[in-house]
Amino acid sequence: MAEAAKLRIVGRRIELDAGLARALLARGIAQLAVDGDQVRVSGDFILPGGTLHIRCRELLGDQAVIDVSGPPPPSPSTARAADGQTGQDGAAGTTGGVLRIVCQHMLAPPRLLACGSAGGDSQAGGHGVQPTTPAARNGAFNRSKSSGRFGGRVLKRFGLSYFLSVAYGEPGRDGARGGDGWPPGRPGDGGDGGRIDVTTGETAPATVDAHVEPGAPGACGAPGKGAQGGDGGLGGVNCLYRYQWFKPTLSLPMTSGNAEVAWARKAFRLAPRAASGRAGPDGSDSVRQFVASAGKAGVIRCRAVMPAELAACFDADFLRQASAWAEQSLACAECQMAETIVRWALSLLDADAAPSETGALRQSLQQLLSRIRPSPETAPPLTA
């Protein structure tokens, strides 16, 4: 199985919306990492069965949804399986994805979904196959006067070499047993719920609406019905023939309207056909039914942590990005925003974030802070 495509988005202000989600899916992106100062969720951001990691200072998502629930499996044909075939199995539901959010503040949290998808319904079983009965053959003429392939007899003689005879048709064959109904496919099991992990530096909102429900099992298709037994075959046509000097002078089926045939049928009580076969028994209905299982519930963890535990989630690369975002804010004359970002980054360092690079990062952030809020000693003098 090919590894899912990955993408990382880094920015000062990032918006997750339906348009971005569609673009990611079109590129086959199923694993997304988002690092930003402010991350806003607008509308429905849906990444079916995907993995989404968000790290930011503030997360905003009023009346929005982040959905990494498992995608529904493809369904088999809604039509019943062809006669004489088992129904297709339903596909198993897919597991919900993974959603991890780490932020200092969660303002108006979005609805979070990582549910398993329902299992696929199975296809109904095919009905039994309707049997066919071969046609019987008609009476065969021959020079033996009274036998023929299926029997016969001389009805009347006119001397030694002139006679009237009947050749009986083949008896009709009994109909075959109707085909048994076929079972449906097995429905798919529901997918397991995914995982939602929300970590905040402040008290986690009590109103976080998170769901990791398991997928429901698929429904079983209907079993097939047995076919009606085959019809009894009609007997072959009895035939009347007349020979003179071993040459046929009359060759007609008993079903014809010829006058001599009508006379012979009456005089010798001849049936127009050989005996027909009996109808075959009906096939049995299938009684097979299958039951699928629901998936397992996923895991939800929403918690507020101490500064040291939150700081451990932010590495040196993120803090360097935070310094760049503060520079951008300063360049846009957003001094208060720049100071907010810098002071938050310094608080992470105070809580032991990026311990191997603490000195360099702290120096860079403090220099930036001095440019945003100069001290009285470094401030330019006021002119009289």
Residue pairs with C-beta under 8 A, 6 or more apart in sequence:
4 28
4 29
4 30
4 31
4 50
4 51
5 27
5 28
5 29
5 30
5 31
6 29
6 30
6 31
6 32
6 33
7 24
7 27
7 29
7 31
7 32
7 33
8 32
8 33
8 34
8 35
9 32
9 33
9 34
9 35
9 36
10 35
10 36
10 321
11 35
11 36
12 36
12 37
12 38
12 325
12 328
12 329
13 36
13 37
13 38
13 40
14 34
14 36
14 38
14 39
14 40
14 56
15 39
15 40
15 41
15 42
16 34
16 39
16 40
16 41
16 42
16 45
16 66
17 41
17 42
17 43
17 45
18 42
18 43
18 44
18 45
18 46
20 45
21 44
21 45
21 46
21 47
24 32
24 47
25 47
25 48
29 47
29 50
30 47
30 49
30 50
30 51
31 50
31 51
32 47
32 50
32 51
32 52
32 53
33 52
33 53
33 55
34 52
34 53
34 54
34 55
34 56
35 55
35 56
35 318
35 321
36 55
36 56
36 325
37 56
37 57
37 58
37 322
37 325
37 341
38 56
38 57
38 58
38 60
39 54
39 56
39 58
39 59
39 60
39 103
40 59
40 60
40 61
41 59
41 60
41 61
41 64
41 65
41 66
41 110
42 61
42 64
43 64
43 65
44 64
44 65
44 67
45 64
45 65
45 66
45 67
45 110
46 65
46 67
46 68
47 67
47 68
47 97
48 67
48 68
48 69
48 70
48 71
48 94
48 97
49 68
49 69
49 70
49 71
49 94
49 95
49 96
49 97
49 194
50 68
50 97
51 68
51 97
51 98
51 99
52 66
52 68
52 97
52 98
52 99
52 100
53 100
53 102
54 100
54 101
54 102
54 103
55 102
55 103
55 313
55 314
55 318
56 102
56 103
56 104
57 103
57 104
57 105
57 322
57 341
57 344
58 103
58 104
58 105
58 106
58 107
59 101
59 103
59 105
59 106
59 107
59 109
59 110
60 107
60 108
61 108
61 109
61 110
62 107
62 108
62 110
63 108
64 110
64 111
65 110
65 111
65 112
65 113
66 99
66 110
66 111
66 112
66 113
67 113
67 114
68 96
68 97
68 98
68 99
68 113
68 114
68 194
69 96
69 97
69 113
69 114
69 115
69 116
69 117
69 194
70 93
70 94
70 95
70 96
70 97
70 115
70 116
70 117
70 191
70 194
70 215
71 94
71 117
72 93
72 94
72 117
72 118
72 120
73 90
73 91
73 92
73 93
73 94
73 117
73 119
73 120
73 188
74 91
74 120
75 90
75 91
75 120
75 121
76 87
76 88
76 89
76 90
76 120
76 121
76 122
76 123
76 185
77 88
77 123
78 123
79 123
80 87
80 123
80 124
80 125
80 126
80 127
80 221
80 222
80 224
81 87
81 88
81 123
81 124
81 125
81 126
81 182
81 184
81 185
81 224
82 126
83 126
83 127
83 128
83 129
83 130
83 179
83 224
83 227
84 126
84 128
84 129
84 179
84 182
85 125
85 126
85 182
86 125
86 126
86 182
86 183
86 184
86 185
87 122
87 123
87 124
87 125
87 126
87 182
87 183
87 184
87 185
87 221
87 224
88 122
88 123
88 185
89 122
89 123
89 185
89 186
89 187
89 188
90 119
90 120
90 121
90 122
90 123
90 185
90 186
90 187
90 188
90 218
90 219
90 292
91 119
91 120
91 188
91 218
92 119
92 120
92 188
92 189
92 191
93 116
93 117
93 118
93 119
93 120
93 188
93 189
93 190
93 191
93 215
93 216
93 218
93 295
94 116
94 117
94 191
94 215
95 116
95 191
95 192
95 193
95 194
95 295
96 113
96 114
96 115
96 116
96 117
96 191
96 192
96 193
96 194
96 195
96 212
96 298
97 114
97 194
98 114
98 194
98 195
98 197
99 112
99 114
99 194
99 195
99 196
99 197
100 195
100 196
100 197
100 198
100 199
101 197
101 198
101 199
102 199
102 200
102 310
102 313
102 314
103 199
103 200
103 201
104 200
104 201
104 202
104 310
104 344
105 200
105 201
105 202
106 198
106 200
106 202
106 204
106 205
106 208
109 198
109 205
109 207
109 208
109 209
111 209
111 210
111 211
112 196
112 198
112 208
112 209
112 210
112 211
113 210
113 211
114 193
114 194
114 195
114 196
114 210
114 211
114 212
114 298
115 193
115 194
115 211
115 212
115 213
115 214
115 215
115 298
116 190
116 191
116 192
116 193
116 194
116 213
116 214
116 215
116 295
116 296
116 298
117 190
117 191
117 215
118 190
118 191
118 215
118 216
118 217
118 218
119 187
119 188
119 189
119 190
119 191
119 215
119 216
119 217
119 218
119 292
120 187
120 188
120 218
121 187
121 188
121 218
121 219
121 220
121 221
122 184
122 185
122 186
122 187
122 188
122 218
122 219
122 220
122 221
122 290
123 184
123 185
123 221
124 184
124 221
124 222
124 223
124 224
125 181
125 182
125 183
125 184
125 185
125 221
125 222
125 223
125 224
125 286
125 288
126 181
126 182
126 224
127 179
127 181
127 182
127 224
127 225
127 226
127 227
128 178
128 179
128 180
128 181
128 182
128 224
128 225
128 226
128 227
128 283
128 284
129 178
129 179
129 227
130 178
130 179
130 227
130 228
130 230
131 175
131 176
131 177
131 178
131 179
131 227
131 229
131 230
131 280
132 176
132 230
133 172
133 173
133 174
133 175
133 176
133 230
133 231
133 232
133 233
133 277
134 173
134 233
135 233
135 234
136 169
136 170
136 171
136 172
136 173
136 233
136 234
136 235
136 236
136 274
137 149
137 150
137 169
137 170
137 236
138 169
138 170
138 236
138 237
138 238
138 239
138 253
139 148
139 149
139 150
139 152
139 166
139 167
139 168
139 169
139 236
139 237
139 238
139 239
139 274
140 148
140 149
140 150
140 167
140 239
141 148
141 167
141 239
141 241
141 248
141 251
142 148
142 149
142 152
142 167
143 243
143 246
145 152
145 154
145 163
145 165
145 243
146 152
146 153
146 154
146 165
148 167
148 168
149 167
149 170
150 167
150 168
150 169
150 170
150 171
150 236
150 274
151 167
151 168
152 165
152 166
152 167
152 168
153 165
153 166
154 163
154 164
154 165
155 163
155 164
155 165
155 166
155 264
155 268
156 163
156 164
157 163
157 164
158 164
161 243
161 244
161 245
161 246
162 242
162 243
162 244
162 245
163 242
163 243
164 240
164 241
164 242
164 250
164 264
165 240
165 241
165 242
165 243
166 238
166 239
166 240
166 241
166 254
166 264
166 268
166 270
167 238
167 239
167 241
168 236
168 238
168 274
169 235
169 236
169 237
169 238
169 239
169 273
169 274
170 235
170 236
170 274
171 235
171 236
171 274
171 275
171 276
171 277
172 232
172 233
172 234
172 235
172 236
172 273
172 274
172 275
172 276
172 277
173 232
173 233
173 277
174 232
174 233
174 277
174 278
174 279
174 280
175 229
175 230
175 231
175 232
175 233
175 277
175 278
175 279
175 280
176 229
176 230
176 280
177 229
177 230
177 280
177 281
177 282
177 283
178 226
178 227
178 228
178 229
178 230
178 280
178 281
178 282
178 283
179 226
179 227
179 283
180 226
180 227
180 283
180 284
180 285
180 286
181 223
181 224
181 225
181 226
181 227
181 283
181 284
181 285
181 286
182 223
182 224
182 286
183 223
183 224
183 286
183 288
183 290
184 220
184 221
184 222
184 223
184 224
184 286
184 288
184 289
184 290
185 221
185 290
186 220
186 290
186 292
187 217
187 218
187 219
187 220
187 221
187 290
187 291
187 292
188 217
188 218
188 292
189 215
189 217
189 218
189 292
189 293
189 294
189 295
190 214
190 215
190 216
190 217
190 218
190 292
190 293
190 294
190 295
191 214
191 215
191 295
192 214
192 215
192 295
192 296
192 297
192 298
193 212
193 213
193 214
193 215
193 295
193 296
193 297
193 298
193 299
194 212
194 298
195 212
195 298
195 299
195 300
196 210
196 212
196 298
196 299
196 300
196 301
196 302
197 299
197 301
198 204
198 208
198 210
198 301
198 302
198 303
199 303
199 304
199 305
199 309
199 310
199 313
200 303
200 304
200 305
200 310
201 304
201 305
201 307
201 310
202 304
203 304
204 302
204 303
204 304
208 302
210 300
210 302
211 300
212 297
212 298
212 299
212 300
213 297
213 298
214 294
214 295
214 296
214 297
214 298
215 294
215 295
216 294
217 291
217 292
217 293
217 294
218 292
220 289
220 290
220 291
220 292
223 285
223 286
223 287
223 288
223 289
224 285
224 286
225 285
225 286
226 282
226 283
226 284
226 285
226 286
227 282
227 283
228 282
228 283
229 279
229 280
229 281
229 282
229 283
230 279
230 280
231 279
231 280
232 276
232 277
232 278
232 279
232 280
233 276
233 277
234 273
234 276
235 273
235 274
235 275
235 276
235 277
236 273
236 274
237 253
237 254
237 255
237 272
237 273
237 274
238 253
238 254
238 270
238 271
238 272
238 273
238 274
239 251
239 252
239 253
239 254
240 250
240 252
240 253
240 254
240 260
240 261
240 264
240 270
241 248
241 250
241 251
241 252
242 248
242 249
242 250
243 249
250 260
252 258
252 260
252 261
253 261
253 272
254 261
254 264
254 265
254 270
254 271
254 272
254 273
255 272
255 273
264 270
265 271
265 272
307 347
307 348
307 350
307 351
308 351
308 352
310 348
310 351
311 348
311 349
311 351
311 352
311 353
312 352
312 353
314 348
314 353
314 354
315 353
315 354
316 354
316 356
316 357
316 361
319 345
319 348
319 349
319 353
319 354
319 357
319 361
319 365
320 361
322 341
322 342
322 344
322 345
323 342
323 345
323 361
323 364
323 365
323 368
325 341
326 338
326 339
326 341
326 342
326 345
326 365
326 368
326 372
327 338
327 368
329 335
329 337
329 338
329 341
330 338
330 368
330 371
330 372
335 372
335 373
338 368
338 372
339 369
339 372
339 373
342 365
342 368
342 369
342 372
343 369
345 361
345 365
346 362
346 365
346 366
346 369
348 354
349 358
349 361
349 362
349 365
352 358
354 361
370 378
